[in-house]
Amino acid sequence: MQSIPIRIIHVLFLLTLMLLFFSCGSEPIEDSPDMLAYYVFRSSEGFPLSDSAREPVKINPVSGAVSFVCVDPLCSHDSPACPLYDIQSAVMDGIRLFYVSEEIPPAQKWNQKGSCEIREYNMVTGEIRTLASFSDGIVLLGAYRNSVYYAALVYEKESDGFRYGLFRSEERKTVELPLLRDYPSTEGGMDTGDFSSVYAFVEDRIFWYAPGETGYLFYTTDLDGNPLQILSAIPPYIMNGQYANGFAYYSVLGERPENMNSANTVIRWMNTREIWRSRLDGSEAVLLCSNAASWYVYGDTVYYTVLEEEPETFEYNDATETNWLGGKLFAMKTDGREKRLICSLDSDFDLTDTKTFLGAVTNRGTTYVCIAVRDFLPNHFYSSGYEYGLSPNTLIVNTETGETRFVGPPEETSAERSGFFQTDSHP
């Protein structure tokens, strides 16, 4: 038998290495730190993690796989034995999930015997670290560069009362930021309008908005909370906005209709917004569009929804009701150019809600947007007779083709719920 020349063996070996290198480099490794950039997160009940993080799940928009954030393979995720079961709100930074774990007996709500903790969960290793503990409620403001920022009520023994404090926790270090340190709390507990909120983290700066003596203030500090520099932008517009690519994006209501006697006219007006872009100091303001119901900035694109021109009506309790669910999904560049229709969405989607968009990811040049699904439920306690109930299901939209995919909770794996189906699209 003739032997293979050593040069050919070397060439085959090098080709094998090249194939391994390129095949591994083209697809992120499952559950590696880089892979987390390819997930969208929400609670198992359907809420954004900033609202309620109970049993948080991660969605892979490419494969449609939905799995629990908890990485323990033996965990059932449905009891207090799970470290992420029934937690409060959460924010993320890289592979870190910062969350509030609250265990305060009702009879001890206003003394120091309760337990309300800020914890850090490593979403790759499952390691848990307690960063800080307080006697009362915590409101998460954001996470940046391995730190979590939050507001909490702090008990003061001298006055036998509580005050608000702004804090930053990193690993085992917690510091109070020198902002609104003496701002008094309101009666009856925490009011999120009574302390500073984070608008954006930009390089080594934090941009905040907060209540002032004559209205809201918009200001900036370094990552340690000083020095404070008040800016001239208009805070009410900034507060409902997003920051990306050096610009602030915000929305305002369009021109007020002459006839405000019709409920449907009011609903349409309140959900037909102008989207603006400006610098953080308010300069270079540009109107991007004037008919958005909800919107989301991702990369160099603004995704936005538009209500149906002629929404469906139905009879309920001997009255004609209007179904405002559904509409169309559009995209445009962040300077307002290249507006295009992605797809039409049916009546499972409340496009008027500001939290319609759960997030977006890009994989191999294709961007997928995740949209919250809402169920249409009868309600006998309101005069309108109906309400929109949040669903644990998620709609994934391929923004290039307009194809959509439903995915449910982790336990739902049937092909009927996970397969792609074609909708109206105009790429």
C-alpha angles and dihedrals in degrees: 000000000000115000122233113251113254091235091060090050090053092049092049090048092052092047090052091052091049092051091049092048096050096040092051094043096051097059125044116241113252113259094003118132090257092052091064089073087067096059135086116207135212139145120275087249091057102257124132109256090245089065104037126350100188109153094348117216134195124222124208103207093195099055098021090232116152119196139163118266089227105095098200104119092204096049119109091202091214103093140050087267087079110085091221098043116125095350122159125241122330141197129195139220116179108307092345124102111194113196145166119246110193126190109163120150109227092236090056099045096122102038134070098259094088126091124226114163140185109220135183121217121194104220092204104043100024092233114157125206128182109220104179142351130214136177096235147024124327126203116201115223102181147299128247136164096357092312132105122214121205147151123239140174110250123202116229115201094199094061096026088228144093134261133184121256133184115221143184121204125192122172103313097340122096123179132178114234117232094242126116088342092159098039107131123235122238125246115269099031140288123001114188089211091066101071140043120281127204115245098178145342110226117181105296095349137085120209114208140181123202143161115275135184094271101025139306123337126213113203145151136226138170119266090275093056100257152142099022117220119184115218129209099230120119106259100202089062093042094051096067093042143095132225125226139147094002095307137101115227118201141157136225132184117268127237113319113249118243093230111055095164094094116082090210091053090053093048092050092047093049090051099044104084137175114234115215134186126204143148117272090259090056096255127129093031112184130180108231102181139341107210108059123135095185132352146188133198117219124167109314094339137083114208115200141169130226126202122243114271090223109023120200121261130209139183119252128165091350091305134105111241129189120230106218093181117112135032138141135309118223137179134205137169116266090256091055097258129128100026111190139171113244101183147317117259123211130225096289092083129077099207092176092070115100089221095055091117116067095182145285139243135192122220123179092343096311121109121213121197121203118213129192117244121220129196123223107236133182113241122193096187098067127065091233089063097220143059141188114254122200115245128208088228123101132204117218116202124198099216093202099054103019091236116148136203131196118217126182136193118316093265092058109083105149119134090235091065098039107039124105120248130185122249132181106296138171108188 
